[in-house]
């Protein structure tokens, strides 16, 4: 039997300045720009926002659930045994602006976190969670206001059924996407997207350009402009109008709206 919990190598989190580069940029824009750079699998498919209207940008801290095997870990044990696993250990490692990303195979029978664990996560300053699996104590968790993306809810505790918390700070597969500790996660109503840390600055620059163009196009369409002229921008007339609009300082660079 391996010694638990299993912990990966130390990693470096994104700085506050790096995270600020993606502030106000939607996950759809980020995903599209990564795709344009040849990084195609970035959308964590499955988890949906527990509450609409929330948004997070933060450094990924990872937690990996694995299938139970009776000689290693069994759900027949009491819930308190979880205190010696990666689930408790990863929470003790949380720093402000961290996003906890959990691999749980979209299991409907594994309540990866509940009221007490989310409460502790909030107390440590975590930004939010993206869980390829379910949570429990859903009503109480909603009251806490922590932004969470998950695949559903369950009455089970974390190790009650088929999985158990195996390792943290290791690469994981969440919703079909590789997540490496220290990646940057952007999540909003459209879902959660993983940004390789080395790509943050380039993605930010390109995405802000797109969002400014879309704001301009949105205004022109509302005024009666033709879709073919303003989305995407085409032709010298609309491009020149866009440049004049930028020069006039019309784009809201804080919110990108």
C-alpha positions as a Markdown table, in Angstrom:
| # | Residue | x | y | z |
|---|---|---|---|---|
| 1 | Unk | 0.0 | 0.0 | 0.0 |
| 2 | Unk | 1.4 | 3.4 | -1.0 |
| 3 | Unk | 1.9 | 6.1 | 1.6 |
| 4 | Unk | -1.0 | 8.6 | 1.5 |
| 5 | Unk | -1.4 | 11.3 | 0.7 |
| 6 | Unk | 0.6 | 11.5 | -2.5 |
| 7 | Unk | 1.9 | 14.9 | -3.4 |
| 8 | Unk | 3.5 | 16.0 | -6.7 |
| 9 | Unk | 6.5 | 18.3 | -7.2 |
| 10 | Unk | 6.4 | 21.9 | -5.9 |
| 11 | Unk | 5.1 | 24.3 | -8.5 |
| 12 | Unk | 5.1 | 28.1 | -9.1 |
| 13 | Unk | 1.8 | 29.9 | -9.1 |
| 14 | Unk | 1.0 | 32.7 | -11.6 |
| 15 | Unk | 1.7 | 36.2 | -10.2 |
| 16 | Unk | -1.0 | 38.7 | -9.4 |
| 17 | Unk | 0.2 | 40.7 | -12.5 |
| 18 | Unk | -0.2 | 37.7 | -14.7 |
| 19 | Unk | -3.7 | 37.0 | -13.4 |
| 20 | Unk | -4.6 | 40.6 | -14.0 |
| 21 | Unk | -3.8 | 40.2 | -17.7 |
| 22 | Unk | -6.9 | 38.0 | -18.0 |
| 23 | Unk | -9.2 | 40.0 | -15.8 |
| 24 | Unk | -12.4 | 40.9 | -17.7 |
| 25 | Unk | -11.7 | 38.6 | -20.6 |
| 26 | Unk | -14.4 | 35.9 | -21.2 |
| 27 | Unk | -13.6 | 32.2 | -21.3 |
| 28 | Unk | -15.0 | 32.1 | -24.8 |
| 29 | Unk | -12.4 | 34.6 | -26.0 |
| 30 | Unk | -9.6 | 32.9 | -24.2 |
| 31 | Unk | -10.6 | 29.5 | -25.6 |
| 32 | Unk | -10.8 | 30.8 | -29.1 |
| 33 | Unk | -7.4 | 32.5 | -28.9 |
| 34 | Unk | -5.7 | 29.4 | -27.5 |
| 35 | Unk | -7.2 | 27.4 | -30.4 |
| 36 | Unk | -5.7 | 29.9 | -32.8 |
| 37 | Unk | -2.3 | 29.2 | -31.3 |
| 38 | Unk | -2.8 | 25.5 | -31.8 |
| 39 | Unk | -3.7 | 24.6 | -28.2 |
| 40 | Unk | -7.1 | 23.0 | -28.9 |
| 41 | Unk | -8.1 | 21.1 | -25.8 |
| 42 | Unk | -8.6 | 23.7 | -23.1 |
| 43 | Unk | -12.3 | 23.6 | -22.3 |
| 44 | Unk | -13.1 | 21.5 | -19.2 |
| 45 | Unk | -16.2 | 19.8 | -20.5 |
| 46 | Unk | -18.9 | 18.8 | -18.0 |
| 47 | Unk | -18.6 | 21.2 | -15.0 |
| 48 | Unk | -21.2 | 23.9 | -15.0 |
| 49 | Unk | -21.5 | 27.0 | -12.7 |
| 50 | Unk | -23.4 | 26.3 | -9.5 |
| 51 | Unk | -24.5 | 29.9 | -9.6 |
| 52 | Unk | -24.7 | 32.0 | -12.8 |
| 53 | Unk | -23.0 | 35.4 | -13.0 |
| 54 | Unk | -19.8 | 34.4 | -11.2 |
| 55 | Unk | -16.3 | 34.5 | -12.6 |
| 56 | Unk | -12.8 | 33.4 | -11.6 |
| 57 | Unk | -9.2 | 33.8 | -12.7 |
| 58 | Unk | -6.6 | 32.0 | -10.7 |
| 59 | Unk | -3.8 | 29.5 | -10.5 |
| 60 | Unk | -4.7 | 25.8 | -10.7 |
| 61 | Unk | -4.1 | 23.6 | -7.7 |
| 62 | Unk | -5.0 | 20.0 | -8.5 |
| 63 | Unk | -6.6 | 17.1 | -6.7 |
| 64 | Unk | -6.9 | 13.6 | -8.2 |
| 65 | Unk | -9.5 | 11.1 | -7.2 |
| 66 | Unk | -8.8 | 7.4 | -8.2 |
| 67 | Unk | -10.9 | 4.3 | -8.1 |
| 68 | Unk | -11.2 | 2.5 | -4.8 |
| 69 | Unk | -9.5 | -0.8 | -4.3 |
| 70 | Unk | -10.0 | -2.7 | -1.1 |
| 71 | Unk | -6.4 | -3.4 | -0.3 |
| 72 | Unk | -5.5 | 0.3 | -0.7 |
| 73 | Unk | -8.6 | 2.3 | 0.4 |
| 74 | Unk | -12.2 | 1.3 | 0.8 |
| 75 | Unk | -15.4 | 3.3 | 1.2 |
| 76 | Unk | -16.4 | 0.8 | 3.9 |
| 77 | Unk | -14.2 | 2.9 | 6.3 |
| 78 | Unk | -15.7 | 5.8 | 8.2 |
| 79 | Unk | -15.7 | 9.3 | 6.7 |
| 80 | Unk | -13.1 | 10.5 | 9.2 |
| 81 | Unk | -10.5 | 8.4 | 7.4 |
| 82 | Unk | -10.5 | 11.0 | 4.6 |
| 83 | Unk | -8.6 | 13.3 | 6.9 |
| 84 | Unk | -5.5 | 11.4 | 6.1 |
| 85 | Unk | -5.9 | 11.7 | 2.3 |
| 86 | Unk | -5.1 | 14.3 | -0.4 |
| 87 | Unk | -8.5 | 15.9 | 0.1 |
| 88 | Unk | -7.6 | 17.4 | 3.5 |
| 89 | Unk | -3.9 | 17.9 | 2.5 |
| 90 | Unk | -4.7 | 20.0 | -0.6 |
| 91 | Unk | -7.0 | 22.3 | 1.4 |
| 92 | Unk | -4.2 | 23.1 | 3.8 |
| 93 | Unk | -2.1 | 24.2 | 0.8 |
| 94 | Unk | -4.6 | 26.7 | -0.6 |
| 95 | Unk | -3.4 | 30.2 | -1.0 |
| 96 | Unk | -5.3 | 33.4 | -2.1 |
| 97 | Unk | -6.4 | 33.3 | -5.8 |
| 98 | Unk | -6.0 | 29.6 | -6.1 |
| 99 | Unk | -8.5 | 27.6 | -8.1 |
| 100 | Unk | -8.9 | 24.0 | -6.9 |
| 101 | Unk | -9.4 | 21.7 | -10.0 |
| 102 | Unk | -10.6 | 18.2 | -9.2 |
| 103 | Unk | -10.5 | 15.1 | -11.3 |
| 104 | Unk | -13.3 | 12.8 | -10.3 |
| 105 | Unk | -14.5 | 11.3 | -13.7 |
| 106 | Unk | -17.8 | 13.1 | -13.5 |
| 107 | Unk | -18.9 | 10.5 | -10.9 |
| 108 | Unk | -22.4 | 11.1 | -9.7 |
| 109 | Unk | -21.7 | 9.1 | -6.5 |
| 110 | Unk | -18.7 | 11.0 | -5.2 |
| 111 | Unk | -19.3 | 14.2 | -3.2 |
| 112 | Unk | -15.9 | 15.7 | -3.7 |
| 113 | Unk | -16.5 | 18.6 | -1.3 |
| 114 | Unk | -19.2 | 19.8 | 1.0 |
| 115 | Unk | -20.1 | 22.6 | 3.3 |
| 116 | Unk | -17.2 | 22.3 | 5.7 |
| 117 | Unk | -14.5 | 21.8 | 3.2 |
| 118 | Unk | -15.8 | 24.7 | 1.0 |
| 119 | Unk | -16.1 | 26.9 | 4.0 |
| 120 | Unk | -12.4 | 26.2 | 4.9 |
| 121 | Unk | -11.4 | 26.8 | 1.3 |
| 122 | Unk | -13.1 | 30.2 | 1.5 |
| 123 | Unk | -11.4 | 31.0 | 4.8 |
| 124 | Unk | -8.0 | 30.3 | 3.1 |
| 125 | Unk | -8.7 | 32.8 | 0.3 |
| 126 | Unk | -9.3 | 30.4 | -2.5 |
| 127 | Unk | -10.9 | 31.9 | -5.7 |
| 128 | Unk | -13.1 | 29.0 | -6.7 |
| 129 | Unk | -13.3 | 25.4 | -7.7 |
| 130 | Unk | -13.7 | 23.5 | -10.9 |
| 131 | Unk | -14.8 | 20.0 | -10.2 |
| 132 | Unk | -15.1 | 17.2 | -12.8 |
| 133 | Unk | -17.6 | 15.6 | -10.4 |
| 134 | Unk | -20.3 | 16.3 | -7.8 |
| 135 | Unk | -20.6 | 18.1 | -4.5 |
| 136 | Unk | -22.8 | 17.6 | -1.5 |
| 137 | Unk | -24.5 | 20.0 | 1.0 |
| 138 | Unk | -25.5 | 22.0 | -2.1 |
| 139 | Unk | -27.8 | 24.4 | -0.4 |
| 140 | Unk | -25.3 | 25.3 | 2.2 |
| 141 | Unk | -22.5 | 25.6 | -0.3 |
| 142 | Unk | -24.5 | 28.0 | -2.4 |
| 143 | Unk | -24.9 | 30.2 | 0.7 |
| 144 | Unk | -21.1 | 30.4 | 1.1 |
| 145 | Unk | -20.9 | 32.2 | -2.3 |
| 146 | Unk | -17.7 | 30.4 | -3.4 |
| 147 | Unk | -17.7 | 30.2 | -7.2 |
| 148 | Unk | -17.9 | 26.5 | -8.1 |
| 149 | Unk | -18.2 | 24.7 | -11.4 |
| 150 | Unk | -19.3 | 21.0 | -11.0 |
| 151 | Unk | -21.2 | 18.3 | -12.7 |
| 152 | Unk | -24.0 | 17.9 | -10.2 |
| 153 | Unk | -24.9 | 17.1 | -6.6 |
| 154 | Unk | -25.0 | 13.9 | -4.5 |
| 155 | Unk | -25.8 | 13.0 | -0.9 |
| 156 | Unk | -22.5 | 10.9 | -0.7 |
| 157 | Unk | -19.3 | 12.0 | 1.0 |
| 158 | Unk | -16.1 | 11.8 | -1.0 |
| 159 | Unk | -15.1 | 8.2 | -0.4 |
| 160 | Unk | -18.5 | 6.7 | 0.2 |
| 161 | Unk | -18.8 | 5.0 | -3.2 |
| 162 | Unk | -16.3 | 4.3 | -5.9 |
| 163 | Unk | -13.5 | 6.9 | -5.7 |
| 164 | Unk | -11.1 | 8.2 | -3.1 |
| 165 | Unk | -8.7 | 11.2 | -2.9 |
| 166 | Unk | -5.4 | 9.9 | -4.1 |
| 167 | Unk | -3.0 | 12.8 | -4.9 |
| 168 | Unk | -2.6 | 16.5 | -5.2 |
| 169 | Unk | -0.3 | 19.0 | -6.9 |
| 170 | Unk | 0.0 | 16.5 | -9.8 |
| 171 | Unk | -1.1 | 16.7 | -13.5 |
| 172 | Unk | -4.7 | 15.6 | -13.8 |
| 173 | Unk | -7.3 | 15.0 | -16.5 |
| 174 | Unk | -10.4 | 17.1 | -15.8 |
| 175 | Unk | -13.3 | 17.0 | -18.3 |
| 176 | Unk | -10.9 | 15.6 | -20.9 |
| 177 | Unk | -8.4 | 18.3 | -20.5 |
| 178 | Unk | -4.8 | 18.1 | -19.1 |
| 179 | Unk | -4.5 | 20.5 | -16.1 |
| 180 | Unk | -1.0 | 21.1 | -14.7 |
| 181 | Unk | -0.5 | 22.7 | -11.3 |
| 182 | Unk | 0.3 | 26.4 | -12.0 |
| 183 | Unk | -1.8 | 26.6 | -15.1 |
| 184 | Unk | -4.3 | 29.6 | -15.1 |
| 185 | Unk | -8.0 | 28.8 | -15.0 |
| 186 | Unk | -10.6 | 31.2 | -16.4 |
| 187 | Unk | -14.2 | 30.3 | -15.7 |
| 188 | Unk | -17.5 | 32.1 | -16.2 |
| 189 | Unk | -21.1 | 31.2 | -17.4 |
| 190 | Unk | -19.7 | 29.6 | -20.5 |
| 191 | Unk | -17.5 | 27.2 | -18.5 |
| 192 | Unk | -13.9 | 26.7 | -17.4 |
| 193 | Unk | -10.9 | 27.0 | -19.6 |
| 194 | Unk | -7.3 | 26.1 | -18.9 |
| 195 | Unk | -4.5 | 28.6 | -20.0 |
| 196 | Unk | -0.9 | 27.4 | -20.0 |
| 197 | Unk | 1.0 | 29.9 | -17.9 |
| 198 | Unk | 3.5 | 30.5 | -20.7 |
| 199 | Unk | 0.6 | 31.6 | -23.0 |
| 200 | Unk | -1.1 | 34.1 | -20.6 |
| 201 | Unk | 0.5 | 37.3 | -21.9 |
| 202 | Unk | -0.1 | 36.5 | -25.6 |
| 203 | Unk | -3.6 | 35.3 | -25.1 |
| 204 | Unk | -4.4 | 38.4 | -23.1 |
| 205 | Unk | -3.2 | 40.7 | -25.8 |
| 206 | Unk | -5.0 | 39.0 | -28.6 |
| 207 | Unk | -8.2 | 38.4 | -26.7 |
| 208 | Unk | -8.4 | 42.1 | -25.6 |
| 209 | Unk | -8.1 | 43.1 | -29.2 |
| 210 | Unk | -11.0 | 40.8 | -30.1 |
| 211 | Unk | -13.1 | 42.0 | -27.3 |
| 212 | Unk | -12.6 | 45.6 | -28.2 |
| 213 | Unk | -13.6 | 44.8 | -31.8 |
| 214 | Unk | -16.7 | 43.0 | -30.6 |
| 215 | Unk | -17.7 | 45.9 | -28.4 |
| 216 | Unk | -17.4 | 48.2 | -31.4 |
| 217 | Unk | -19.4 | 45.7 | -33.6 |
| 218 | Unk | -22.1 | 45.3 | -30.9 |
| 219 | Unk | -22.6 | 49.1 | -30.8 |
| 220 | Unk | -22.8 | 49.4 | -34.6 |
| 221 | Unk | -25.2 | 46.5 | -35.0 |
| 222 | Unk | -27.5 | 48.1 | -32.3 |
| 223 | Unk | -27.5 | 51.2 | -34.4 |
| 224 | Unk | -28.6 | 49.3 | -37.4 |
| 225 | Unk | -25.3 | 48.3 | -39.0 |
| 226 | Unk | -25.1 | 45.2 | -41.2 |
| 227 | Unk | -23.8 | 42.0 | -39.6 |
| 228 | Unk | -21.6 | 41.3 | -42.6 |
| 229 | Unk | -19.9 | 44.7 | -42.2 |
| 230 | Unk | -19.3 | 44.6 | -38.5 |
| 231 | Unk | -18.9 | 40.9 | -37.5 |
| 232 | Unk | -16.2 | 40.1 | -38.0 |
| 233 | Unk | -14.9 | 43.5 | -39.1 |
| 234 | Unk | -14.5 | 43.6 | -42.8 |
| 235 | Unk | -13.7 | 46.3 | -45.4 |
| 236 | Unk | -11.8 | 49.5 | -45.1 |
| 237 | Unk | -14.8 | 51.6 | -44.1 |
| 238 | Unk | -15.7 | 49.6 | -41.0 |
| 239 | Unk | -12.0 | 49.1 | -40.1 |
| 240 | Unk | -11.4 | 52.9 | -40.3 |
| 241 | Unk | -14.4 | 53.5 | -38.1 |
| 242 | Unk | -13.1 | 51.1 | -35.6 |
| 243 | Unk | -9.7 | 52.8 | -35.5 |
| 244 | Unk | -11.4 | 56.2 | -34.9 |
| 245 | Unk | -13.6 | 54.6 | -32.2 |
| 246 | Unk | -10.4 | 53.3 | -30.4 |
| 247 | Unk | -8.7 | 56.6 | -30.8 |
| 248 | Unk | -11.6 | 58.3 | -29.1 |
| 249 | Unk | -11.1 | 56.0 | -26.1 |
| 250 | Unk | -14.5 | 54.3 | -26.4 |
| 251 | Unk | -13.4 | 50.9 | -25.3 |
| 252 | Unk | -13.8 | 50.1 | -21.6 |
| 253 | Unk | -10.3 | 48.5 | -21.0 |
| 254 | Unk | -11.2 | 47.6 | -17.4 |
| 255 | Unk | -14.1 | 45.4 | -18.1 |
| 256 | Unk | -13.7 | 44.8 | -21.8 |
| 257 | Unk | -17.4 | 45.6 | -22.2 |
